[in-house]
Amino acid sequence: MKARKNVATFVILVLFIFVAGWAGAAEKTDWDVFSKNLVKSLKSDNQGVKLSAMQQVIAYAESVNVDDAIFDIVEVYRSHPALKVRQLALTTLYKTNNAWAMDFLKRNLEFEKSPVLKAQIYHILNENDPGNVYAKKMEKKGEVELATK
C-alpha cells in the first residue's frame, strides 16, 4: 500500500515538473531572435525556406516583426509565377500589418491582372481600413472593378 502511494506521488511529481517546465519554456520564447531568423529566411535564395518563413510569419504575426523583409515578400508577390505562392505572399503582407505594404497594395490594386489576387487585395485593404476601398461595377464588361477612393 505504501509502495503505491510512493509511486503515485512520484508520478504526480514528475508530471508537475514536466508541465511546469513546458509552461516555462513557452514563456521564454525570444521573439526578437525568432524575428531576426525569419528575416534571414525571407531573404534566402532557397524557395522552400522562404515559403516556410512566410507560413511562420502568418502563424505568429502578433509576436514577430519582419519589417526588414517587407521588400522581399513584395518581390515574391510581384514576380513569382505560381498563383498560390503569390496568395501566400499577400497573406503574409497582410499579417505583418506594415503601413508601407498596405499602401503598396492600395496603389497596386488597379494594376493587378489576376481577378483572384485582385479580390484578395480588395479584402485585405477593406479589412485593414474599412470603407477605404470600394467595388464599382463596370457596365460595359459586366465585371466588378475594384478601386480605391
HELIX and SHEET records of a PDB file:
HELIX    1   1 LYS A    2  GLU A   27  1                                  26    
HELIX    2   2 TRP A   31  LEU A   42  1                                  12    
HELIX    3   3 GLN A   47  ALA A   59  1                                  13    
HELIX    4   4 ASP A   67  ALA A   69  5                                   3    
HELIX    5   5 ILE A   70  SER A   79  1                                  10    
HELIX    6   6 LEU A   83  THR A   96  1                                  14    
HELIX    7   7 ALA A   99  ASN A  108  1                                  10    
HELIX    8   8 LEU A  109  PHE A  111  5                                   3    
HELIX    9   9 PRO A  115  ASN A  128  1                                  14    
SHEET    1   A 2 VAL A 133  LYS A 137  0                                        
SHEET    2   A 2 VAL A 144  THR A 148 -1                                        
END                                                                             
